[in-house]
Amino acid sequence: MSDNSAPRTGRRPRRPVIWAAVVVAAILLLAAAWVLARGAVAAGELQKLEKTASGLRAAVASGDLDRAARDARTLSEHARSARDLTGDPIWRAFEIVPWAGSNLTAVREASQIAADIADGALPPLLTAAKSIDPARFTITEGRIDLALFAEAQEPLAQATDVLTAAAAHADRIDGEVTIPPIAEAVDQLRAVVHESLDIVEAAHSSAVLIPPMLGIDAPRTYVVAMLNNAELRSAGGIAGAFALVRAEHGALSIVGQASTSDFPPLETPLQLSPATVALFDDRPGRHIQNLPSIPDFGEAAPAMASRWQERFGDQIDGVIAIDAVVARHLLAATGPQTVGPFTIDADNVLTVLLSEVYRRYSDPREQDAVFAQTAAVLFDAAVHADDPAALVKALGASVTEGRIRIWSAHDSEERILAASAVGGGIPSDSPEAPVVGVLLNDTSGSKMDVYAHAAISTRAGVCDGVPTTRVEVTWSNEVPADIVPTLPPYVSAYGWFGVTPGDTRTLIAVYGPAGAAVARYDRDGAQEPVQTAQLDGRVVVQHSVTLSPGASSTITVDFIGEGAGEAGTVVQHTPMATDVEVSAAPLRCGS
């Protein structure tokens, strides 16, 4: 007989361990499947969110606020769904898994950012959009309704706070430890959030600045300088005419006008920055028409205000500079206008102002009279515009093209303006988008830059471990040689300043990213003497280029080190009457 009390020695005691392992494995598999399934659904929600966001942007841009509200609600639903799908405990537990965890964390944080923006920024933005809806924007008897801007200030401030937090959150996501598709999506999210923040900050700044600058509390007085792109200066052109504009409770009026002949050259020049003197000597400090040569409007504008106050005694609250192309944008909104013997419209205004005036009138005083009348006519048409929305669009296009610069004598306002698109200051770099620039200044005394053409290219990359950005500027004089004898002397300068009629003589300054150094420079493959300067931490290399009709020349400058080598490099340049070609490509090492 067997002894049933004896201990058993088979495998059966280990079965609970095996079953436990099987159960754990099954739970893990189910959890993984849960995460994968929810991740797939979350990805679908994020894709829908992206599509809806595109529709929302289009609706706001077109002024369809009802559709925008519907899209905003839909976007919020997709964003909350993506956040909820990626925020449960199982998802968070899998974030500790090597390799996969960092990808899951990035997706969860991106979903959270989208939900934060949808919940916290979109509602106040839609409220603000209703306040500043172009359909509500009115100009009655030359007076702008400032209450709309006051209504928009608080909701825009709320949206700015949310987007600021979202941008900081997006910057903290470590995309370098994720798979390429997620890393790319994180980069795109970061770019979109920062772009949105820039736009909303600009809108908030405008809502805050416009009421006081248009005299809601007390009258304001501004000098408006009209810049002539036919004779280029850094800001767009030589200062050809000036107007004194009064703003009071939203009503604008021209209360004075002047030309450069009203400001004789100074025997003792104004004090200028070392960079300005290095590039342009003391000419901007002596001649008011040369003040737009100064690259930083924050330096040029106070000098203009000082010259006006010294000459006429008015207390100046700010300075606004606009170039001739702004007139083209305004005429597209207001329709044709009559100025003396000319009927100007969006198609012919540049030809009239930059060429025909000089052909018809040889006396500079008569030319100045036409420019002054043009300013008055356009101003009156703008403040009595039948379609304010079209006017806003015209001004927006001018700002985007860098053709409007504004400075305020009030420090609190100037701090906001200086950092904005109308500040006209030396640009600030971001890690992904450093800025290079090209400044163009005529030194022939002619009005030949209507025939000039510029093409600017950047090539960025890393060669032998050195980050490098190459800037190439091809400058051309495209005036047909056979028309040169027919040009008015005031256009060709007739050799008055030592330049052969029909030739152009231009200072071309190229500056690099902040902190970068110059590795090499040349003009058409050869080295020649140049001027150099430091412009707010940026190295500037300036060539003087004289071109006969039909000729062109290419300047090349290589910048290395800090800020160089970035594919996202941004180009800023002097605004011209003609379009400037800007292109970018990877740098070929050894080229």
C-alpha positions in Angstrom: 0.0 0.0 0.0 1.1 3.4 -0.7 1.5 6.0 2.0 -0.9 8.9 1.0 0.6 11.1 3.6 4.0 11.2 1.9 4.9 14.5 0.1 4.4 14.6 -3.6 7.4 15.4 -5.9 5.6 16.2 -9.3 5.3 19.6 -11.1 1.8 20.5 -9.9 2.9 22.9 -7.2 4.4 25.3 -9.9 1.2 25.7 -11.8 0.0 28.8 -9.8 3.3 30.5 -10.8 2.7 29.7 -14.4 -0.8 30.8 -14.4 0.2 34.0 -12.7 2.8 34.7 -15.4 0.2 33.9 -18.1 -2.3 36.3 -16.4 0.3 39.1 -16.1 1.3 38.6 -19.8 -2.3 38.7 -20.8 -2.9 41.8 -18.9 0.2 43.4 -20.4 -0.9 42.4 -23.9 -4.4 43.7 -23.2 -2.9 46.9 -21.8 -0.6 47.3 -24.8 -3.5 46.6 -27.1 -5.5 49.2 -25.2 -2.7 51.8 -25.5 -2.3 51.0 -29.2 -6.0 51.2 -29.9 -6.4 54.4 -28.0 -3.3 55.8 -29.6 -4.7 55.1 -33.0 -8.0 56.8 -32.1 -6.1 59.7 -30.6 -4.0 60.0 -33.7 -7.2 60.1 -35.7 -8.6 62.8 -33.4 -5.4 64.9 -33.8 -5.6 64.6 -37.6 -9.2 65.7 -37.5 -8.1 68.6 -35.2 -5.5 69.7 -37.7 -8.0 69.7 -40.6 -10.6 71.6 -38.5 -8.0 74.1 -37.4 -7.2 74.9 -41.1 -10.9 75.5 -41.7 -11.1 77.7 -38.6 -8.2 79.8 -39.8 -9.9 80.2 -43.2 -13.2 81.1 -41.6 -11.7 83.8 -39.4 -9.7 85.2 -42.3 -12.8 85.5 -44.4 -14.8 87.1 -41.6 -17.3 84.2 -41.3 -17.5 84.2 -37.5 -20.5 81.8 -37.4 -18.6 79.2 -39.2 -15.6 79.9 -37.1 -17.6 79.3 -33.9 -18.8 76.0 -35.3 -15.3 75.0 -36.2 -14.1 76.0 -32.8 -16.6 73.8 -31.0 -15.6 70.9 -33.3 -11.9 71.5 -32.7 -12.5 71.6 -28.9 -14.3 68.2 -29.1 -11.4 66.6 -31.0 -8.8 68.1 -28.7 -10.6 67.0 -25.5 -11.0 63.5 -27.0 -7.3 63.2 -27.9 -6.4 64.4 -24.4 -8.7 62.0 -22.7 -7.6 59.1 -24.9 -3.9 59.7 -23.9 -4.4 60.6 -20.3 -5.7 57.4 -18.6 -3.6 55.5 -16.0 -2.7 52.7 -18.4 -1.3 55.1 -21.0 0.7 56.9 -18.3 2.1 53.6 -17.0 3.4 52.6 -20.4 5.3 55.9 -20.5 8.0 54.3 -18.3 8.7 51.6 -20.9 12.1 52.2 -22.6 12.0 53.7 -26.1 8.2 53.5 -26.5 7.5 55.6 -23.4 9.1 58.8 -24.7 6.9 58.6 -27.8 3.8 58.1 -25.7 4.7 61.0 -23.5 5.2 63.3 -26.5 1.8 62.3 -27.9 0.1 62.9 -24.5 1.7 66.3 -24.1 0.8 67.3 -27.6 -2.8 66.3 -27.0 -2.8 68.3 -23.7 -1.5 71.4 -25.4 -4.2 71.1 -28.1 -6.9 70.8 -25.5 -5.5 73.7 -23.4 -5.6 76.0 -26.5 -9.0 74.8 -27.5 -10.5 75.3 -24.0 -8.6 78.3 -22.9 -7.6 80.4 -26.0 -10.3 79.8 -28.6 -13.3 81.1 -26.7 -11.7 84.5 -25.9 -10.3 84.7 -29.4 -13.7 84.3 -30.9 -15.0 87.0 -28.5 -12.2 89.3 -29.6 -12.9 88.5 -33.3 -16.5 89.6 -32.9 -15.3 92.9 -31.3 -12.9 93.7 -34.1 -14.9 92.1 -36.9 -14.2 94.2 -40.0 -17.9 94.4 -40.6 -18.2 96.4 -37.3 -15.2 98.6 -38.1 -16.5 101.9 -39.2 -15.1 105.4 -40.0 -17.7 108.0 -39.5 -16.9 111.5 -40.8 -13.2 110.7 -40.5 -13.5 109.3 -37.0 -12.6 105.7 -36.0 -14.7 103.9 -33.4 -12.1 103.2 -30.7 -14.6 101.3 -28.5 -14.1 98.2 -30.6 -10.4 98.0 -29.7 -11.1 98.5 -26.0 -13.6 95.6 -26.1 -11.0 93.3 -27.5 -8.2 94.0 -25.0 -9.3 91.6 -22.2 -10.2 88.5 -24.3 -6.9 89.0 -26.3 -5.0 89.2 -23.1 -6.6 85.9 -21.9 -5.7 84.2 -25.1 -2.2 85.5 -25.0 -1.7 84.1 -21.5 -2.9 80.6 -22.6 -0.8 80.6 -25.7 2.3 81.7 -23.8 1.9 78.8 -21.4 1.2 76.4 -24.4 4.3 77.6 -26.2 6.4 77.0 -23.0 4.9 73.5 -22.7 5.6 72.7 -26.4 9.2 73.8 -25.9 9.6 71.3 -23.1 8.6 68.3 -25.2 11.8 66.4 -26.0 11.3 65.5 -29.7 14.9 64.2 -30.0 14.0 60.9 -28.2 11.0 60.1 -30.3 10.6 58.4 -33.7 10.8 60.7 -36.7 7.1 61.1 -37.4 6.4 62.1 -33.8 9.5 64.4 -33.8 8.3 66.1 -36.9 4.8 66.5 -35.5 6.2 68.0 -32.3 8.3 70.5 -34.4 5.2 71.4 -36.4 3.1 71.8 -33.2 5.8 74.0 -31.7 6.0 76.2 -34.8 2.2 76.6 -35.0 1.9 77.5 -31.4 4.6 80.1 -31.5 3.2 81.5 -34.8 -0.2 81.7 -33.2 1.2 83.4 -30.1 3.0 86.0 -32.3 -0.2 86.8 -34.1 -2.3 87.1 -31.0 0.3 89.1 -29.1 0.4 91.5 -32.1 -3.4 91.8 -32.1 -3.4 92.4 -28.3 -0.7 95.0 -28.7 -2.7 96.7 -31.4 -5.8 96.8 -29.3 -3.9 98.3 -26.4 -2.0 100.8 -28.5 -4.5 102.1 -31.0 -6.9 104.0 -28.5 -4.3 106.1 -26.8 -2.3 106.6 -30.0 -5.4 107.9 -31.7 -6.1 110.3 -29.0 -8.7 108.7 -26.8 -7.3 110.4 -23.7 -5.6 113.5 -25.1 -4.7 114.8 -28.6 -1.6 113.3 -30.3 0.6 114.8 -33.0 2.7 112.7 -35.4 5.2 113.4 -38.1 4.5 111.2 -41.2 7.5 110.8 -43.5 6.8 109.7 -47.1 9.7 107.6 -48.4 10.6 107.5 -52.1 11.7 104.0 -53.3 13.2 105.5 -56.5 16.2 106.5 -54.3 16.7 103.7 -51.9 17.5 104.0 -48.2 17.6 101.3 -45.6 13.9 101.9 -44.6 12.7 102.0 -48.1 13.6 105.3 -49.7 14.8 108.8 -49.2 12.4 111.0 -47.2 10.8 113.2 -49.8 7.9 114.8 -48.0 6.5 115.2 -44.5 3.0 115.7 -43.0 1.9 116.7 -39.5 -1.1 114.6 -38.4 -3.3 115.3 -35.4 -5.3 112.5 -33.7 -8.1 113.3 -31.3 -10.7 110.8 -30.1 -10.2 108.7 -33.2 -10.4 111.6 -35.6 -7.4 112.2 -37.9 -6.5 115.4 -39.7 -3.4 116.8 -41.5 -2.5 120.1 -39.8 0.9 120.8 -41.5 3.1 119.8 -44.4 6.8 120.2 -45.3 9.4 119.2 -47.8 13.1 118.5 -47.3 13.9 122.0 -48.5 12.3 123.2 -45.2 15.1 121.5 -43.3 18.5 123.0 -44.3 21.6 120.7 -43.7 23.0 121.0 -40.2 26.4 122.4 -39.7 26.8 120.3 -36.6 25.4 116.9 -37.3 23.1 115.0 -34.9 24.8 112.5 -32.7 24.5 109.1 -34.3 25.3 105.5 -33.2 28.8 104.2 -34.1 27.2 101.6 -36.5 25.4 104.3 -38.4 28.5 106.5 -38.7 30.6 103.5 -39.7 28.2 102.7 -42.6 27.0 106.2 -43.7 29.4 108.7 -42.1 27.5 111.7 -40.7 25.2 112.2 -43.7 22.0 111.1 -41.9 22.9 113.5 -39.0 23.2 116.4 -41.4 20.4 115.8 -44.0 16.9 114.9 -42.9 16.2 113.1 -46.2 19.0 110.6 -45.3 17.7 109.7 -41.8 15.9 106.6 -43.4 19.4 105.2 -44.0 19.7 104.4 -40.3 18.9 100.7 -40.0 17.1 101.0 -36.7 14.0 103.1 -36.8 14.2 103.5 -33.1 17.3 105.7 -33.8 16.0 107.4 -37.0 12.6 108.4 -35.8 13.6 110.4 -32.7 16.0 112.3 -34.9 13.1 113.2 -37.3 11.0 114.3 -34.4 13.8 116.4 -33.1 14.3 118.1 -36.6 10.6 118.9 -36.9 10.3 120.3 -33.3 13.4 122.4 -33.8 12.1 123.8 -37.1 8.4 124.3 -36.4 8.1 124.1 -32.6 5.4 121.3 -32.4 5.6 118.8 -29.7 5.8 115.4 -31.4 4.2 112.2 -30.0 5.5 109.9 -32.6 6.9 109.3 -36.1 5.4 107.2 -38.9 7.3 106.3 -42.1 5.5 104.9 -45.2 6.9 104.2 -48.6 5.4 104.8 -52.1 4.1 101.2 -52.4 1.7 101.9 -49.5 0.0 104.3 -51.8 -0.6 101.4 -54.3 -2.2 99.3 -51.5 -4.4 102.2 -50.3 -5.6 103.0 -53.9 -6.6 99.3 -54.2 -9.0 100.0 -51.3 -10.1 103.5 -52.1 -10.2 103.5 -55.9 -8.7 106.1 -58.3 -7.9 109.6 -57.1 -7.1 112.9 -58.8 -3.8 114.6 -58.0 -3.1 117.8 -60.1 -2.9 116.7 -63.7 -2.7 113.0 -62.8 -5.4 110.4 -62.1 -3.7 107.8 -60.0 -4.8 104.2 -59.3 -3.3 101.0 -58.0 -1.8 100.2 -61.4 -0.1 103.5 -62.3 0.7 105.2 -59.0 4.3 104.0 -58.7 5.0 105.1 -62.3 3.5 108.5 -61.6 5.2 109.2 -58.2 8.6 107.6 -59.0 9.0 108.7 -62.6 6.3 110.8 -64.3 6.4 113.6 -61.7 10.0 114.2 -62.5 9.4 114.1 -66.3 6.6 116.7 -66.0 8.2 119.0 -63.4 11.8 120.0 -63.4 11.5 122.3 -60.4 11.9 120.4 -57.1 9.4 122.7 -55.5 6.7 121.7 -58.0 7.6 118.1 -57.5 7.3 118.5 -53.7 3.9 120.2 -54.2 2.6 117.1 -56.1 3.9 114.7 -53.4 2.2 116.9 -50.7 -1.1 116.9 -52.6 -0.8 113.1 -53.1 -0.4 112.6 -49.4 -3.4 114.8 -48.6 -5.6 113.2 -51.2 -4.7 109.6 -50.1 -5.1 110.6 -46.4 -8.6 112.1 -47.0 -9.6 109.0 -49.1 -8.5 106.7 -46.4 -10.2 108.4 -43.4 -13.4 108.6 -45.4 -13.2 105.1 -46.9 -16.5 103.5 -47.9 -15.0 100.0 -47.3 -13.0 100.1 -44.0 -12.4 96.3 -44.2 -10.5 96.8 -47.5 -8.5 99.6 -45.9 -7.5 97.4 -43.1 -6.4 94.8 -45.6 -4.3 97.3 -47.5 -2.6 98.5 -44.3 -2.0 94.8 -43.3 -0.3 94.1 -46.6 1.9 97.1 -46.2 2.9 96.0 -42.7 3.7 92.5 -43.9 5.9 93.9 -46.6 7.8 96.1 -44.1 6.6 99.3 -45.6 5.2 101.0 -42.5 7.3 101.9 -39.4 6.0 103.5 -36.3 7.8 105.0 -33.3 6.2 106.5 -30.2 7.8 109.2 -27.9 5.9 107.5 -25.0 8.1 104.8 -23.5 5.4 102.4 -22.6 4.1 102.4 -26.1 7.5 102.3 -27.8 8.4 99.1 -25.8 5.5 97.4 -27.5 6.0 98.9 -30.9 9.8 98.2 -31.0 9.1 94.5 -30.6 6.3 94.5 -33.3 6.3 94.2 -37.1 6.1 98.0 -37.4 8.9 98.8 -35.0 11.5 98.9 -37.7 14.2 97.8 -35.3 17.1 95.4 -35.7 15.4 91.9 -35.7 15.7 89.3 -32.9 16.7 85.8 -33.7 15.1 82.6 -32.5 17.0 79.3 -32.3 15.1 77.8 -35.3 14.9 81.1 -37.3 17.9 83.3 -37.2 17.7 86.5 -39.3 20.1 87.8 -41.9 19.5 91.1 -43.6 20.3 93.2 -46.7 20.3 97.0 -46.6 20.2 99.0 -49.8 21.2 102.7 -50.0 21.6 104.8 -53.2 24.6 107.2 -53.3 24.2 108.5 -56.9 21.6 111.1 -56.0 19.4 109.7 -58.8 16.0 108.2 -58.9 17.2 105.2 -60.9 16.2 102.5 -58.4 12.9 102.1 -60.1 15.0 100.1 -62.7 16.9 98.1 -60.0 16.4 94.5 -59.2 17.6 92.4 -56.2 17.8 88.7 -55.8 18.8 87.3 -52.3 19.6 83.7 -51.6 20.6 81.9 -48.4 22.4 78.6 -48.2 22.7 77.0 -44.8 24.4 73.9 -43.5 27.3 72.4 -41.5 30.6 71.9 -43.3 33.5 70.2 -41.5 31.6 70.6 -38.2 31.2 74.4 -38.8 27.7 75.8 -39.0 27.6 78.1 -42.0 25.1 80.5 -43.7 26.0 81.9 -47.1 24.1 85.1 -48.2 24.3 86.0 -51.9 22.9 89.3 -53.2 22.6 89.7 -57.0 22.1 93.4 -57.8 21.1 94.5 -61.3 20.6 97.7 -63.2 17.8 96.9 -65.7 17.3 100.3 -67.3 17.4 99.9 -71.1 20.5 101.8 -72.4 18.5 103.3 -75.3 16.1 105.2 -72.9 18.9 106.7 -70.7 19.2 109.9 -72.9 15.5 110.5 -72.6 15.4 110.3 -68.8 14.8 113.6 -66.9 18.0 115.0 -65.3 16.4 114.6 -61.8 16.0 110.9 -62.5 19.4 110.1 -64.0 21.2 112.7 -61.7 22.9 113.9 -64.8 26.3 113.2 -63.3 25.8 115.7 -60.5 27.4 113.3 -58.0 30.1 111.9 -60.1 28.0 109.0 -61.5 27.5 108.6 -65.2 23.9 109.2 -66.2 22.1 105.8 -66.4 24.5 104.2 -63.9 23.5 103.2 -60.4 25.8 103.5 -57.3 24.5 101.6 -54.3 25.8 100.7 -50.9 24.8 97.0 -50.3 25.1 96.0 -46.6 24.7 92.3 -45.6 24.4 91.4 -41.9 24.4 87.9 -40.4 22.8 86.2 -37.5 23.4 87.6 -34.0 26.8 86.4 -32.7 28.0 84.9 -36.0 31.4 85.7 -37.5 32.3 86.5 -41.1 34.4 83.7 -42.7 34.8 85.2 -46.1 33.2 87.7 -48.5 33.6 88.6 -52.2 32.1 90.4 -55.1 31.8 88.4 -58.3 34.5 86.1 -56.9 37.0 88.8 -56.1 37.8 90.7 -52.9 37.6 94.4 -52.7 37.6 97.1 -49.9 34.5 97.0 -47.8 33.0 98.9 -44.8 32.3 96.8 -41.7 30.3 97.5 -38.6 28.6 95.9 -35.6 24.9 96.3 -35.7 23.4 95.2 -32.3 25.7 92.2 -32.1 25.6 91.4 -35.8 28.5 91.8 -38.2 27.8 94.0 -41.2 29.8 93.9 -44.5 29.0 96.7 -46.9 30.1 97.0 -50.6 29.8 100.0 -52.9 28.5 98.8 -56.3 28.4 100.9 -59.4 26.5 99.4 -62.4 26.0 100.6 -66.0 22.7 99.8 -67.8 22.1 96.1 -68.2 24.9 95.1 -65.7 24.6 93.0 -62.6 26.9 92.0 -59.7 26.8 89.3 -57.0 28.0 89.8 -53.4 28.7 86.7 -51.3 29.2 86.7 -47.6 29.7 83.5 -45.5 28.8 83.7 -41.8 29.9 80.9 -39.4 29.3 80.0 -35.7 26.5 81.1 -33.5 23.1 81.3 -35.4 24.6 80.1 -38.7 23.7 76.8 -40.5 20.0 76.9 -39.8 17.7 75.9 -42.7 15.0 78.2 -41.3 17.1 81.3 -41.7 14.8 84.4 -42.3 15.8 87.2 -44.7 14.9 90.9 -44.0 15.7 93.5 -46.7 15.1 97.0 -47.7 11.6 97.2 -49.3 11.8 98.2 -53.0 9.3 99.4 -55.6 10.0 96.2 -57.5 9.7 92.7 -56.0 12.8 91.2 -54.3 13.5 87.6 -55.1 14.3 85.6 -52.0 15.3 81.9 -52.1 16.9 79.3 -49.8 18.7 76.0 -50.4 21.0 73.7 -48.5 24.7 74.6 -48.5 26.9 72.4 -50.6 30.2 71.9 -48.8 33.2 72.6 -50.9 31.3 75.1 -53.1 
